[in-house]
Amino acid sequence: MSNSGSAVTGNNKHVVRRGETADGTFELVITPESAGWGYSSLRVLNLPAGGSAEFETGQDEMVLLPLSGSCTVATEGEKFELAGRRSVFTRVTDFAYLPRDASVRVSSAEGGRFALPAARATRRLPARYGPAEGVGVELRGAGQASRQVNNFCTPKTFEADKLIAVEVLTPAGNWSSYPPHKHDEERDGEARLEEIYYFEVGSGPSGEGIGYQRVYGSGPGREIDVCTEVRGGDTVLVPHGWHGPSMAVPGYPLYYLNAMAGPSPERAWLICDDPAHAWVRDTWSGQPIDSRLPLTGTSELPT
């Protein structure tokens, strides 16, 4: 696995389409170097049935998170059997934490796709297994802003050096990552974090659906303007700026994996809402959470 990765390409340097940065068995490679920042990264490993991959974590701590399929992870003299899931829309999954400066081997009898959110780390923590039952499932928002957040690697739920990572499931027709918010300044109530949004989209009778993502500037020197359609395997990079909403169109639920890290010595997820839209939060107290939530739990949904 290359440390440098492929350069981010395309019409917008903040949008990476599926396959644009593929490298061997990795269908996505976003590194701090290719993103043009210092800490956050993400890879997606695609293994065929009976396939395996070996790589070094280098300077990064990583979490191996099954998107689909199960696998065996061997590292640091440990072996973790991950049950995984059929898809991101069928179950909350187990995962494995991989320390920096480690050799890793991943194998999958039936094949699958596995995300590796990561962060440049200064401390070397032990390799560990994260059970699905230990993932904090949180329902946020209300009404059409209702969504499910799987807090598998946050400061409150799992120890890491720099990495903060969550999964968000948004029912069809709902908006999430809303009100728009930012975390691009180090100050009281806000932390400086680079963020990656990786998307999967539910399917309908004619195939996979679409969603939309918005990111916009938060001040001088933090100019950014993204309003893009996203499909499964697409990625949006957020070095700074207000981000949100993430829009699930009618008929298709939306999934995204967020990977965040930054320079603060404290691992903290602190955000600031866009003042123009922060009032929306006050309206939620009178609205119920969408009855379709939670979309997933720790038991695999039936086919």
C-alpha positions in Angstrom: 0.0 0.0 0.0 1.5 3.3 -1.1 1.9 6.0 1.5 1.5 8.8 -1.0 -1.6 7.6 -2.8 -2.8 9.0 -6.1 -3.4 12.6 -6.6 -7.0 13.7 -6.3 -8.3 14.4 -9.8 -11.5 15.5 -11.5 -13.3 18.8 -12.0 -13.4 19.6 -8.3 -10.4 18.7 -6.2 -12.8 18.1 -3.2 -14.8 15.4 -5.0 -13.4 12.0 -5.7 -15.4 9.7 -7.9 -15.4 5.9 -7.4 -12.3 4.4 -9.0 -10.4 7.7 -9.6 -7.7 6.9 -7.0 -7.8 3.1 -7.3 -4.5 1.3 -6.5 -4.5 -2.5 -6.9 -6.9 -4.2 -4.5 -7.8 -0.7 -3.1 -10.6 0.9 -5.0 -10.1 4.2 -3.1 -7.0 5.7 -1.7 -7.1 9.1 0.0 -4.0 10.0 2.0 -3.0 13.3 3.7 -0.6 13.9 0.9 -3.1 13.4 -1.9 -5.8 15.4 -0.1 -3.3 18.3 0.6 -3.7 18.3 4.4 -2.0 16.7 7.4 -4.0 14.1 9.2 -7.1 12.3 7.8 -7.1 9.5 5.3 -9.4 6.7 3.9 -8.9 3.6 1.9 -11.4 1.0 0.6 -10.2 -2.5 0.1 -12.0 -4.7 -2.4 -11.3 -8.4 -2.0 -12.6 -11.3 -4.3 -13.7 -14.6 -2.8 -10.6 -16.2 -1.3 -8.7 -13.0 -1.7 -6.2 -11.4 0.7 -4.1 -8.2 1.0 -1.1 -7.3 3.0 0.0 -3.8 3.9 1.8 -1.6 6.4 0.0 1.1 8.4 3.0 3.3 8.5 2.4 6.6 10.3 -1.4 6.0 10.5 -3.7 4.4 13.0 -6.5 2.7 11.2 -9.9 1.0 11.8 -10.8 -1.8 9.4 -14.6 -1.5 9.0 -16.5 -4.0 6.8 -18.8 -2.4 4.3 -19.9 -5.7 2.9 -18.7 -9.2 3.7 -16.7 -10.8 6.5 -12.9 -11.1 6.9 -10.0 -12.3 9.1 -7.5 -9.6 10.2 -4.1 -10.6 11.4 -1.7 -8.1 13.0 0.6 -7.7 16.0 0.4 -11.4 16.7 -3.4 -11.1 17.0 -6.1 -12.5 14.8 -9.6 -11.0 14.6 -12.6 -12.7 12.9 -14.9 -10.0 11.7 -18.5 -11.1 11.1 -19.1 -8.0 9.0 -22.5 -7.6 7.2 -24.2 -7.9 3.9 -24.2 -4.2 3.3 -24.1 -0.9 5.2 -27.9 -0.9 5.2 -28.4 -4.3 6.9 -26.4 -4.2 10.1 -24.2 -2.3 12.5 -20.8 -4.1 12.1 -17.9 -5.1 14.2 -14.4 -3.7 13.4 -10.7 -3.9 14.2 -8.4 -1.2 15.3 -4.9 -1.3 13.7 -2.0 0.7 15.3 0.6 2.7 13.5 3.8 1.0 12.4 2.1 -2.4 12.0 2.0 -5.1 9.4 -1.5 -6.3 8.5 -3.0 -9.1 6.5 -6.7 -9.2 5.6 -8.3 -12.2 4.0 -11.9 -12.9 3.1 -13.3 -16.4 2.2 -16.4 -15.0 0.4 -15.0 -11.6 -0.6 -16.1 -8.2 0.4 -15.4 -4.5 0.7 -13.6 -3.0 3.7 -13.1 0.7 4.6 -10.0 1.8 6.4 -10.5 5.3 7.9 -7.2 6.5 9.3 -5.3 9.3 11.0 -1.7 10.3 11.4 -0.9 9.2 14.9 1.8 10.1 17.5 0.9 7.3 20.0 1.0 3.6 19.3 -2.0 1.9 20.9 -2.6 -1.9 20.9 -4.5 -3.7 18.1 -8.1 -4.4 19.3 -11.4 -5.9 18.3 -14.5 -3.7 18.4 -17.7 -5.7 18.8 -20.9 -4.5 17.0 -22.7 -4.6 20.4 -20.3 -2.0 21.7 -21.1 0.6 19.0 -23.1 3.5 20.3 -26.2 3.9 18.0 -27.6 7.5 18.3 -30.7 8.9 16.7 -30.2 12.6 15.9 -32.5 15.4 14.7 -36.2 15.1 14.2 -38.8 15.0 11.4 -37.1 15.2 8.0 -33.8 15.9 9.6 -33.8 12.6 11.5 -30.8 10.3 11.0 -28.9 7.4 12.7 -25.3 7.8 13.8 -23.2 4.7 14.6 -20.5 6.1 16.9 -17.9 3.3 16.5 -14.8 5.4 17.0 -15.5 8.6 18.9 -13.8 10.1 21.9 -16.7 8.8 24.1 -16.9 5.3 22.6 -13.5 4.0 21.6 -9.9 4.9 22.4 -7.7 6.2 19.6 -4.9 8.7 19.3 -6.3 11.1 16.6 -9.0 9.3 14.6 -12.7 10.1 15.0 -15.0 8.1 12.7 -18.7 7.5 12.6 -21.3 6.1 10.2 -24.5 8.0 9.4 -27.7 6.5 7.9 -30.3 8.9 6.5 -33.7 7.5 5.6 -34.9 8.2 2.0 -36.1 11.8 1.6 -34.4 13.1 4.8 -31.6 15.6 5.3 -28.6 15.0 7.6 -25.4 16.8 8.5 -27.8 19.6 9.2 -27.8 22.4 10.2 -24.6 23.1 8.3 -21.6 23.2 10.6 -17.9 23.5 10.6 -14.8 22.6 12.6 -12.0 24.6 11.0 -10.8 26.8 13.9 -9.1 26.0 17.2 -11.2 27.9 19.8 -13.6 27.4 22.7 -16.3 25.1 21.5 -14.7 24.2 18.2 -11.9 21.9 17.1 -9.9 21.9 13.9 -10.6 18.7 12.1 -10.2 17.6 8.4 -13.1 15.5 7.4 -13.8 12.8 4.7 -17.3 11.9 3.6 -17.5 8.5 1.9 -20.9 7.6 0.4 -23.1 4.5 -0.3 -26.6 4.8 -1.6 -29.5 2.4 -1.4 -31.0 0.8 -4.5 -34.4 0.8 -6.1 -36.1 -1.2 -8.8 -33.9 0.3 -11.5 -30.6 0.1 -9.5 -28.6 2.3 -7.2 -29.8 5.7 -6.3 -28.2 9.1 -5.8 -27.7 11.6 -3.0 -26.3 15.2 -2.7 -23.7 16.9 -0.6 -23.1 20.6 0.1 -19.9 22.3 1.4 -19.3 26.1 1.3 -16.9 28.7 2.6 -16.7 29.8 6.2 -14.5 32.9 5.8 -11.5 34.5 4.1 -8.9 31.8 3.4 -11.5 29.1 3.8 -13.2 29.3 0.4 -14.9 26.2 -0.9 -18.0 25.6 -3.0 -19.3 22.1 -3.5 -22.8 21.0 -4.4 -22.6 17.6 -6.0 -24.5 14.5 -6.8 -23.0 11.4 -5.0 -23.3 7.8 -5.8 -21.9 4.7 -4.1 -18.2 4.8 -3.7 -17.9 8.6 -4.1 -16.0 10.7 -1.6 -16.1 14.4 -0.6 -13.2 16.1 1.1 -13.8 18.8 3.7 -10.6 20.6 4.6 -12.6 23.5 6.0 -15.9 25.3 5.6 -19.5 24.8 6.4 -20.7 21.3 5.4 -24.3 20.1 5.1 -26.8 19.2 4.3 -26.3 15.6 3.1 -29.4 14.9 1.1 -31.1 11.5 0.7 -33.5 11.8 -2.2 -37.0 10.2 -2.0 -36.8 6.4 -2.6 -33.1 5.9 -1.7 -31.6 5.9 1.8 -28.1 7.5 2.1 -25.1 6.2 4.0 -21.9 8.0 4.7 -18.7 7.2 6.6 -17.0 10.2 8.2 -13.3 10.1 9.0 -11.9 13.1 10.9 -8.6 14.1 12.5 -6.7 17.3 13.2 -3.7 18.9 15.0 -5.3 19.5 18.4 -3.6 17.6 21.2 -7.1 16.8 22.6 -9.1 14.3 20.6 -12.4 16.2 20.6 -15.3 16.4 18.2 -16.4 20.1 18.6 -18.5 21.8 16.0 -20.1 25.2 15.3 -23.4 25.6 13.5 -23.8 28.1 10.7 -25.5 31.0 12.5 -27.9 31.5 9.6 -29.4 28.1 10.1 -28.7 27.2 13.7 -32.3 28.1 14.7 -33.5 24.9 13.0 -32.3 22.9 16.0 -34.8 24.7 18.2 -37.7 23.3 16.1 -36.8 19.7 16.8 -38.2 19.7 20.3 -41.7 19.6 18.9 -41.2 17.0 16.3 -40.9 13.2 16.6 -37.9 11.3 15.2 -38.6 9.5 11.9 -40.4 6.2 12.8 -38.2 4.4 10.2 -35.2 4.8 12.5 -33.1 3.0 13.5 -32.5 1.6 10.0 -30.0 -1.0 11.4 -29.1 -2.7 14.6 -26.6 -5.4 15.6 -28.7 -8.2 14.0 -28.6 -8.7 10.3 -31.8 -7.6 8.6 -33.6 -10.4 6.7 -33.3 -10.5 2.9 
